[in-house]
Amino acid sequence: MVATASAPTGGDFIWDGKDEDDRPLSKKEMREGIRKTGGRPKLANPKKSTTIRLDNEVLDFFKAQGKGWQTKINKILQDYVNSHHVA
């Protein structure tokens, strides 16, 4: 590699060979450093995705509540299940 004291005006920084912490990563190191577990942490009891048909009036009502409208529907349905659960 060519060593310079500062980054060139129109290009990328070139490592001066002195400080290992300043060394650019290789393509292999870049690939290894990319987080592969993306997304949210795994839940013990994850929700399932489904499709449900609702009346327009019902859907409009919940959407008008703003962010979290799907969570509100889930909570109402969960409360119903809990109150009607046969032991």
Jmol script that loads the backbone (N, CA, C; Angstrom):
load data "model"
ATOM      1  N   MET A   1       0.835  -1.188   0.000  1.00  0.00           N
ATOM      2  CA  MET A   1       0.000   0.000   0.000  1.00  0.00           C
ATOM      3  C   MET A   1       0.878   1.248   0.000  1.00  0.00           C
ATOM      4  N   VAL A   2       0.375   2.295  -0.561  1.00  0.00           N
ATOM      5  CA  VAL A   2       1.077   3.579  -0.576  1.00  0.00           C
ATOM      6  C   VAL A   2       0.746   4.317   0.713  1.00  0.00           C
ATOM      7  N   ALA A   3       1.753   4.856   1.380  1.00  0.00           N
ATOM      8  CA  ALA A   3       1.540   5.559   2.647  1.00  0.00           C
ATOM      9  C   ALA A   3       1.484   7.061   2.423  1.00  0.00           C
ATOM     10  N   THR A   4       0.512   7.711   3.083  1.00  0.00           N
ATOM     11  CA  THR A   4       0.418   9.174   3.052  1.00  0.00           C
ATOM     12  C   THR A   4       0.103   9.674   4.445  1.00  0.00           C
ATOM     13  N   ALA A   5       0.346  10.939   4.689  1.00  0.00           N
ATOM     14  CA  ALA A   5       0.090  11.532   6.002  1.00  0.00           C
ATOM     15  C   ALA A   5      -1.374  11.901   6.183  1.00  0.00           C
ATOM     16  N   SER A   6      -2.086  12.146   5.102  1.00  0.00           N
ATOM     17  CA  SER A   6      -3.497  12.521   5.207  1.00  0.00           C
ATOM     18  C   SER A   6      -4.257  11.957   4.018  1.00  0.00           C
ATOM     19  N   ALA A   7      -5.570  12.024   4.118  1.00  0.00           N
ATOM     20  CA  ALA A   7      -6.409  11.517   3.034  1.00  0.00           C
ATOM     21  C   ALA A   7      -6.271  12.410   1.813  1.00  0.00           C
ATOM     22  N   PRO A   8      -6.235  11.808   0.636  1.00  0.00           N
ATOM     23  CA  PRO A   8      -6.178  12.618  -0.573  1.00  0.00           C
ATOM     24  C   PRO A   8      -7.458  13.445  -0.722  1.00  0.00           C
ATOM     25  N   THR A   9      -7.368  14.592  -1.383  1.00  0.00           N
ATOM     26  CA  THR A   9      -8.512  15.496  -1.499  1.00  0.00           C
ATOM     27  C   THR A   9      -9.677  14.888  -2.251  1.00  0.00           C
ATOM     28  N   GLY A  10      -9.436  14.078  -3.223  1.00  0.00           N
ATOM     29  CA  GLY A  10     -10.539  13.545  -4.014  1.00  0.00           C
ATOM     30  C   GLY A  10     -10.739  12.054  -3.894  1.00  0.00           C
ATOM     31  N   GLY A  11     -10.160  11.417  -2.876  1.00  0.00           N
ATOM     32  CA  GLY A  11     -10.281   9.967  -2.813  1.00  0.00           C
ATOM     33  C   GLY A  11     -10.347   9.433  -1.409  1.00  0.00           C
ATOM     34  N   ASP A  12     -10.175   8.140  -1.296  1.00  0.00           N
ATOM     35  CA  ASP A  12     -10.245   7.454  -0.013  1.00  0.00           C
ATOM     36  C   ASP A  12      -8.945   7.615   0.767  1.00  0.00           C
ATOM     37  N   PHE A  13      -9.052   7.383   2.071  1.00  0.00           N
ATOM     38  CA  PHE A  13      -7.884   7.416   2.945  1.00  0.00           C
ATOM     39  C   PHE A  13      -6.948   6.272   2.576  1.00  0.00           C
ATOM     40  N   ILE A  14      -5.668   6.527   2.583  1.00  0.00           N
ATOM     41  CA  ILE A  14      -4.673   5.491   2.312  1.00  0.00           C
ATOM     42  C   ILE A  14      -3.880   5.277   3.590  1.00  0.00           C
ATOM     43  N   TRP A  15      -3.832   4.047   4.054  1.00  0.00           N
ATOM     44  CA  TRP A  15      -3.170   3.699   5.311  1.00  0.00           C
ATOM     45  C   TRP A  15      -1.683   3.995   5.245  1.00  0.00           C
ATOM     46  N   ASP A  16      -1.152   4.645   6.296  1.00  0.00           N
ATOM     47  CA  ASP A  16       0.272   4.998   6.320  1.00  0.00           C
ATOM     48  C   ASP A  16       1.149   3.870   6.851  1.00  0.00           C
ATOM     49  N   GLY A  17       0.545   2.764   7.284  1.00  0.00           N
ATOM     50  CA  GLY A  17       1.297   1.608   7.741  1.00  0.00           C
ATOM     51  C   GLY A  17       1.787   1.699   9.165  1.00  0.00           C
ATOM     52  N   LYS A  18       1.474   2.768   9.883  1.00  0.00           N
ATOM     53  CA  LYS A  18       1.999   2.962  11.232  1.00  0.00           C
ATOM     54  C   LYS A  18       1.063   2.443  12.322  1.00  0.00           C
ATOM     55  N   ASP A  19      -0.191   2.788  12.268  1.00  0.00           N
ATOM     56  CA  ASP A  19      -1.135   2.435  13.335  1.00  0.00           C
ATOM     57  C   ASP A  19      -2.111   1.383  12.823  1.00  0.00           C
ATOM     58  N   GLU A  20      -2.057   0.193  13.416  1.00  0.00           N
ATOM     59  CA  GLU A  20      -2.901  -0.913  12.978  1.00  0.00           C
ATOM     60  C   GLU A  20      -4.392  -0.569  13.096  1.00  0.00           C
ATOM     61  N   ASP A  21      -4.759   0.278  14.063  1.00  0.00           N
ATOM     62  CA  ASP A  21      -6.166   0.661  14.229  1.00  0.00           C
ATOM     63  C   ASP A  21      -6.680   1.495  13.053  1.00  0.00           C
ATOM     64  N   ASP A  22      -5.787   2.114  12.311  1.00  0.00           N
ATOM     65  CA  ASP A  22      -6.177   2.928  11.158  1.00  0.00           C
ATOM     66  C   ASP A  22      -6.217   2.128   9.860  1.00  0.00           C
ATOM     67  N   ARG A  23      -5.791   0.866   9.927  1.00  0.00           N
ATOM     68  CA  ARG A  23      -5.725   0.050   8.709  1.00  0.00           C
ATOM     69  C   ARG A  23      -7.134  -0.210   8.178  1.00  0.00           C
ATOM     70  N   PRO A  24      -7.349  -0.011   6.882  1.00  0.00           N
ATOM     71  CA  PRO A  24      -8.662  -0.328   6.309  1.00  0.00           C
ATOM     72  C   PRO A  24      -8.929  -1.827   6.398  1.00  0.00           C
ATOM     73  N   LEU A  25     -10.180  -2.189   6.570  1.00  0.00           N
ATOM     74  CA  LEU A  25     -10.547  -3.600   6.625  1.00  0.00           C
ATOM     75  C   LEU A  25     -10.477  -4.218   5.238  1.00  0.00           C
ATOM     76  N   SER A  26     -10.113  -5.493   5.200  1.00  0.00           N
ATOM     77  CA  SER A  26     -10.130  -6.219   3.937  1.00  0.00           C
ATOM     78  C   SER A  26     -11.581  -6.593   3.629  1.00  0.00           C
ATOM     79  N   LYS A  27     -11.837  -7.032   2.404  1.00  0.00           N
ATOM     80  CA  LYS A  27     -13.193  -7.454   2.046  1.00  0.00           C
ATOM     81  C   LYS A  27     -13.646  -8.603   2.938  1.00  0.00           C
ATOM     82  N   LYS A  28     -12.734  -9.531   3.242  1.00  0.00           N
ATOM     83  CA  LYS A  28     -13.065 -10.664   4.103  1.00  0.00           C
ATOM     84  C   LYS A  28     -13.449 -10.176   5.502  1.00  0.00           C
ATOM     85  N   GLU A  29     -12.677  -9.235   6.051  1.00  0.00           N
ATOM     86  CA  GLU A  29     -12.976  -8.698   7.381  1.00  0.00           C
ATOM     87  C   GLU A  29     -14.306  -7.951   7.386  1.00  0.00           C
ATOM     88  N   MET A  30     -14.605  -7.255   6.305  1.00  0.00           N
ATOM     89  CA  MET A  30     -15.885  -6.549   6.199  1.00  0.00           C
ATOM     90  C   MET A  30     -17.041  -7.541   6.220  1.00  0.00           C
ATOM     91  N   ARG A  31     -16.925  -8.632   5.442  1.00  0.00           N
ATOM     92  CA  ARG A  31     -17.987  -9.643   5.407  1.00  0.00           C
ATOM     93  C   ARG A  31     -18.177 -10.284   6.775  1.00  0.00           C
ATOM     94  N   GLU A  32     -17.072 -10.583   7.459  1.00  0.00           N
ATOM     95  CA  GLU A  32     -17.152 -11.215   8.775  1.00  0.00           C
ATOM     96  C   GLU A  32     -17.738 -10.271   9.820  1.00  0.00           C
ATOM     97  N   GLY A  33     -17.561  -8.970   9.623  1.00  0.00           N
ATOM     98  CA  GLY A  33     -18.046  -7.994  10.585  1.00  0.00           C
ATOM     99  C   GLY A  33     -19.511  -7.648  10.430  1.00  0.00           C
ATOM    100  N   ILE A  34     -20.113  -8.057   9.315  1.00  0.00           N
ATOM    101  CA  ILE A  34     -21.524  -7.758   9.096  1.00  0.00           C
ATOM    102  C   ILE A  34     -22.362  -8.670   9.977  1.00  0.00           C
ATOM    103  N   ARG A  35     -23.275  -8.061  10.711  1.00  0.00           N
ATOM    104  CA  ARG A  35     -24.142  -8.817  11.613  1.00  0.00           C
ATOM    105  C   ARG A  35     -25.083  -9.684  10.797  1.00  0.00           C
ATOM    106  N   LYS A  36     -25.094 -10.961  11.089  1.00  0.00           N
ATOM    107  CA  LYS A  36     -25.894 -11.897  10.320  1.00  0.00           C
ATOM    108  C   LYS A  36     -27.226 -12.239  10.985  1.00  0.00           C
ATOM    109  N   THR A  37     -27.426 -11.794  12.206  1.00  0.00           N
ATOM    110  CA  THR A  37     -28.637 -12.173  12.925  1.00  0.00           C
ATOM    111  C   THR A  37     -29.764 -11.163  12.750  1.00  0.00           C
ATOM    112  N   GLY A  38     -29.608 -10.194  11.869  1.00  0.00           N
ATOM    113  CA  GLY A  38     -30.551  -9.108  11.646  1.00  0.00           C
ATOM    114  C   GLY A  38     -31.955  -9.284  12.201  1.00  0.00           C
ATOM    115  N   GLY A  39     -32.642  -8.207  12.330  1.00  0.00           N
ATOM    116  CA  GLY A  39     -34.009  -8.228  12.807  1.00  0.00           C
ATOM    117  C   GLY A  39     -34.100  -8.178  14.319  1.00  0.00           C
ATOM    118  N   ARG A  40     -35.271  -8.433  14.794  1.00  0.00           N
ATOM    119  CA  ARG A  40     -35.528  -8.372  16.226  1.00  0.00           C
ATOM    120  C   ARG A  40     -35.035  -9.638  16.918  1.00  0.00           C
ATOM    121  N   PRO A  41     -34.834  -9.557  18.228  1.00  0.00           N
ATOM    122  CA  PRO A  41     -34.466 -10.764  18.975  1.00  0.00           C
ATOM    123  C   PRO A  41     -35.594 -11.793  18.910  1.00  0.00           C
ATOM    124  N   LYS A  42     -35.241 -13.050  18.999  1.00  0.00           N
ATOM    125  CA  LYS A  42     -36.235 -14.119  18.971  1.00  0.00           C
ATOM    126  C   LYS A  42     -37.102 -14.046  20.219  1.00  0.00           C
ATOM    127  N   LEU A  43     -38.414 -14.191  20.029  1.00  0.00           N
ATOM    128  CA  LEU A  43     -39.359 -14.170  21.138  1.00  0.00           C
ATOM    129  C   LEU A  43     -39.677 -15.588  21.578  1.00  0.00           C
ATOM    130  N   ALA A  44     -39.979 -15.758  22.861  1.00  0.00           N
ATOM    131  CA  ALA A  44     -40.354 -17.070  23.378  1.00  0.00           C
ATOM    132  C   ALA A  44     -41.700 -17.501  22.801  1.00  0.00           C
ATOM    133  N   ASN A  45     -42.610 -16.546  22.603  1.00  0.00           N
ATOM    134  CA  ASN A  45     -43.940 -16.844  22.077  1.00  0.00           C
ATOM    135  C   ASN A  45     -44.249 -15.860  20.946  1.00  0.00           C
ATOM    136  N   PRO A  46     -43.650 -16.075  19.769  1.00  0.00           N
ATOM    137  CA  PRO A  46     -43.827 -15.113  18.682  1.00  0.00           C
ATOM    138  C   PRO A  46     -45.251 -15.109  18.129  1.00  0.00           C
ATOM    139  N   LYS A  47     -45.650 -13.963  17.602  1.00  0.00           N
ATOM    140  CA  LYS A  47     -46.964 -13.852  16.974  1.00  0.00           C
ATOM    141  C   LYS A  47     -46.885 -14.442  15.577  1.00  0.00           C
ATOM    142  N   LYS A  48     -48.034 -14.887  15.080  1.00  0.00           N
ATOM    143  CA  LYS A  48     -48.107 -15.440  13.732  1.00  0.00           C
ATOM    144  C   LYS A  48     -48.763 -14.423  12.812  1.00  0.00           C
ATOM    145  N   SER A  49     -48.278 -14.366  11.611  1.00  0.00           N
ATOM    146  CA  SER A  49     -48.872 -13.496  10.605  1.00  0.00           C
ATOM    147  C   SER A  49     -50.065 -14.211   9.984  1.00  0.00           C
ATOM    148  N   THR A  50     -51.156 -13.472   9.783  1.00  0.00           N
ATOM    149  CA  THR A  50     -52.349 -14.053   9.183  1.00  0.00           C
ATOM    150  C   THR A  50     -53.098 -12.980   8.416  1.00  0.00           C
ATOM    151  N   THR A  51     -54.096 -13.394   7.691  1.00  0.00           N
ATOM    152  CA  THR A  51     -54.977 -12.462   6.996  1.00  0.00           C
ATOM    153  C   THR A  51     -56.366 -12.634   7.577  1.00  0.00           C
ATOM    154  N   ILE A  52     -57.015 -11.517   7.873  1.00  0.00           N
ATOM    155  CA  ILE A  52     -58.357 -11.556   8.444  1.00  0.00           C
ATOM    156  C   ILE A  52     -59.214 -10.521   7.723  1.00  0.00           C
ATOM    157  N   ARG A  53     -60.462 -10.871   7.463  1.00  0.00           N
ATOM    158  CA  ARG A  53     -61.384  -9.939   6.811  1.00  0.00           C
ATOM    159  C   ARG A  53     -62.177  -9.217   7.890  1.00  0.00           C
ATOM    160  N   LEU A  54     -62.133  -7.890   7.841  1.00  0.00           N
ATOM    161  CA  LEU A  54     -62.865  -7.064   8.793  1.00  0.00           C
ATOM    162  C   LEU A  54     -63.775  -6.117   8.027  1.00  0.00           C
ATOM    163  N   ASP A  55     -64.880  -5.738   8.656  1.00  0.00           N
ATOM    164  CA  ASP A  55     -65.747  -4.724   8.060  1.00  0.00           C
ATOM    165  C   ASP A  55     -64.965  -3.419   7.942  1.00  0.00           C
ATOM    166  N   ASN A  56     -65.268  -2.644   6.908  1.00  0.00           N
ATOM    167  CA  ASN A  56     -64.593  -1.362   6.713  1.00  0.00           C
ATOM    168  C   ASN A  56     -64.722  -0.471   7.935  1.00  0.00           C
ATOM    169  N   GLU A  57     -65.913  -0.437   8.532  1.00  0.00           N
ATOM    170  CA  GLU A  57     -66.152   0.409   9.701  1.00  0.00           C
ATOM    171  C   GLU A  57     -65.226   0.025  10.857  1.00  0.00           C
ATOM    172  N   VAL A  58     -65.046  -1.277  11.070  1.00  0.00           N
ATOM    173  CA  VAL A  58     -64.179  -1.763  12.150  1.00  0.00           C
ATOM    174  C   VAL A  58     -62.730  -1.379  11.859  1.00  0.00           C
ATOM    175  N   LEU A  59     -62.285  -1.646  10.660  1.00  0.00           N
ATOM    176  CA  LEU A  59     -60.907  -1.343  10.288  1.00  0.00           C
ATOM    177  C   LEU A  59     -60.625   0.161  10.353  1.00  0.00           C
ATOM    178  N   ASP A  60     -61.540   0.960   9.826  1.00  0.00           N
ATOM    179  CA  ASP A  60     -61.366   2.419   9.862  1.00  0.00           C
ATOM    180  C   ASP A  60     -61.289   2.933  11.293  1.00  0.00           C
ATOM    181  N   PHE A  61     -62.118   2.372  12.182  1.00  0.00           N
ATOM    182  CA  PHE A  61     -62.117   2.791  13.584  1.00  0.00           C
ATOM    183  C   PHE A  61     -60.745   2.564  14.215  1.00  0.00           C
ATOM    184  N   PHE A  62     -60.204   1.366  14.047  1.00  0.00           N
ATOM    185  CA  PHE A  62     -58.922   1.053  14.678  1.00  0.00           C
ATOM    186  C   PHE A  62     -57.766   1.818  14.039  1.00  0.00           C
ATOM    187  N   LYS A  63     -57.780   1.962  12.728  1.00  0.00           N
ATOM    188  CA  LYS A  63     -56.715   2.717  12.065  1.00  0.00           C
ATOM    189  C   LYS A  63     -56.728   4.181  12.493  1.00  0.00           C
ATOM    190  N   ALA A  64     -57.918   4.709  12.772  1.00  0.00           N
ATOM    191  CA  ALA A  64     -58.037   6.102  13.217  1.00  0.00           C
ATOM    192  C   ALA A  64     -57.416   6.299  14.599  1.00  0.00           C
ATOM    193  N   GLN A  65     -57.218   5.218  15.342  1.00  0.00           N
ATOM    194  CA  GLN A  65     -56.598   5.299  16.666  1.00  0.00           C
ATOM    195  C   GLN A  65     -55.106   5.606  16.561  1.00  0.00           C
ATOM    196  N   GLY A  66     -54.551   5.442  15.374  1.00  0.00           N
ATOM    197  CA  GLY A  66     -53.138   5.749  15.158  1.00  0.00           C
ATOM    198  C   GLY A  66     -52.245   4.536  15.341  1.00  0.00           C
ATOM    199  N   LYS A  67     -50.973   4.837  15.581  1.00  0.00           N
ATOM    200  CA  LYS A  67     -49.954   3.800  15.710  1.00  0.00           C
ATOM    201  C   LYS A  67     -50.357   2.784  16.777  1.00  0.00           C
ATOM    202  N   GLY A  68     -50.157   1.518  16.467  1.00  0.00           N
ATOM    203  CA  GLY A  68     -50.477   0.453  17.411  1.00  0.00           C
ATOM    204  C   GLY A  68     -51.881  -0.101  17.253  1.00  0.00           C
ATOM    205  N   TRP A  69     -52.553   0.248  16.166  1.00  0.00           N
ATOM    206  CA  TRP A  69     -53.935  -0.208  16.008  1.00  0.00           C
ATOM    207  C   TRP A  69     -54.035  -1.727  15.915  1.00  0.00           C
ATOM    208  N   GLN A  70     -53.064  -2.379  15.313  1.00  0.00           N
ATOM    209  CA  GLN A  70     -53.096  -3.843  15.229  1.00  0.00           C
ATOM    210  C   GLN A  70     -52.895  -4.461  16.611  1.00  0.00           C
ATOM    211  N   THR A  71     -52.041  -3.846  17.415  1.00  0.00           N
ATOM    212  CA  THR A  71     -51.812  -4.322  18.776  1.00  0.00           C
ATOM    213  C   THR A  71     -53.090  -4.196  19.597  1.00  0.00           C
ATOM    214  N   LYS A  72     -53.843  -3.116  19.390  1.00  0.00           N
ATOM    215  CA  LYS A  72     -55.112  -2.931  20.106  1.00  0.00           C
ATOM    216  C   LYS A  72     -56.110  -4.022  19.740  1.00  0.00           C
ATOM    217  N   ILE A  73     -56.197  -4.340  18.451  1.00  0.00           N
ATOM    218  CA  ILE A  73     -57.095  -5.422  18.029  1.00  0.00           C
ATOM    219  C   ILE A  73     -56.671  -6.727  18.688  1.00  0.00           C
ATOM    220  N   ASN A  74     -55.373  -7.012  18.703  1.00  0.00           N
ATOM    221  CA  ASN A  74     -54.870  -8.237  19.324  1.00  0.00           C
ATOM    222  C   ASN A  74     -55.220  -8.280  20.808  1.00  0.00           C
ATOM    223  N   LYS A  75     -55.064  -7.151  21.505  1.00  0.00           N
ATOM    224  CA  LYS A  75     -55.362  -7.081  22.942  1.00  0.00           C
ATOM    225  C   LYS A  75     -56.842  -7.348  23.199  1.00  0.00           C
ATOM    226  N   ILE A  76     -57.710  -6.755  22.401  1.00  0.00           N
ATOM    227  CA  ILE A  76     -59.151  -6.968  22.564  1.00  0.00           C
ATOM    228  C   ILE A  76     -59.503  -8.430  22.329  1.00  0.00           C
ATOM    229  N   LEU A  77     -58.934  -9.022  21.300  1.00  0.00           N
ATOM    230  CA  LEU A  77     -59.198 -10.440  21.026  1.00  0.00           C
ATOM    231  C   LEU A  77     -58.630 -11.337  22.124  1.00  0.00           C
ATOM    232  N   GLN A  78     -57.448 -11.000  22.641  1.00  0.00           N
ATOM    233  CA  GLN A  78     -56.851 -11.782  23.731  1.00  0.00           C
ATOM    234  C   GLN A  78     -57.709 -11.696  24.986  1.00  0.00           C
ATOM    235  N   ASP A  79     -58.225 -10.506  25.304  1.00  0.00           N
ATOM    236  CA  ASP A  79     -59.122 -10.345  26.456  1.00  0.00           C
ATOM    237  C   ASP A  79     -60.373 -11.194  26.286  1.00  0.00           C
ATOM    238  N   TYR A  80     -60.903 -11.238  25.072  1.00  0.00           N
ATOM    239  CA  TYR A  80     -62.087 -12.054  24.797  1.00  0.00           C
ATOM    240  C   TYR A  80     -61.775 -13.533  25.025  1.00  0.00           C
ATOM    241  N   VAL A  81     -60.647 -13.982  24.501  1.00  0.00           N
ATOM    242  CA  VAL A  81     -60.243 -15.385  24.682  1.00  0.00           C
ATOM    243  C   VAL A  81     -60.099 -15.703  26.165  1.00  0.00           C
ATOM    244  N   ASN A  82     -59.437 -14.824  26.915  1.00  0.00           N
ATOM    245  CA  ASN A  82     -59.230 -15.060  28.349  1.00  0.00           C
ATOM    246  C   ASN A  82     -60.538 -15.102  29.122  1.00  0.00           C
ATOM    247  N   SER A  83     -61.503 -14.266  28.747  1.00  0.00           N
ATOM    248  CA  SER A  83     -62.772 -14.227  29.482  1.00  0.00           C
ATOM    249  C   SER A  83     -63.717 -15.348  29.075  1.00  0.00           C
ATOM    250  N   HIS A  84     -63.471 -15.991  27.952  1.00  0.00           N
ATOM    251  CA  HIS A  84     -64.338 -17.076  27.485  1.00  0.00           C
ATOM    252  C   HIS A  84     -63.640 -18.435  27.491  1.00  0.00           C
ATOM    253  N   HIS A  85     -62.469 -18.481  28.095  1.00  0.00           N
ATOM    254  CA  HIS A  85     -61.697 -19.724  28.132  1.00  0.00           C
ATOM    255  C   HIS A  85     -62.367 -20.727  29.068  1.00  0.00           C
ATOM    256  N   VAL A  86     -62.587 -21.939  28.568  1.00  0.00           N
ATOM    257  CA  VAL A  86     -63.182 -23.000  29.377  1.00  0.00           C
ATOM    258  C   VAL A  86     -62.053 -23.843  29.954  1.00  0.00           C
ATOM    259  N   ALA A  87     -62.034 -23.972  31.280  1.00  0.00           N
ATOM    260  CA  ALA A  87     -60.961 -24.723  31.946  1.00  0.00           C
ATOM    261  C   ALA A  87     -61.167 -26.205  31.871  1.00  0.00           C
TER     262      ALA A  87
END
end "model"
wireframe off; spacefill off
backbone 0.3
color backbone group
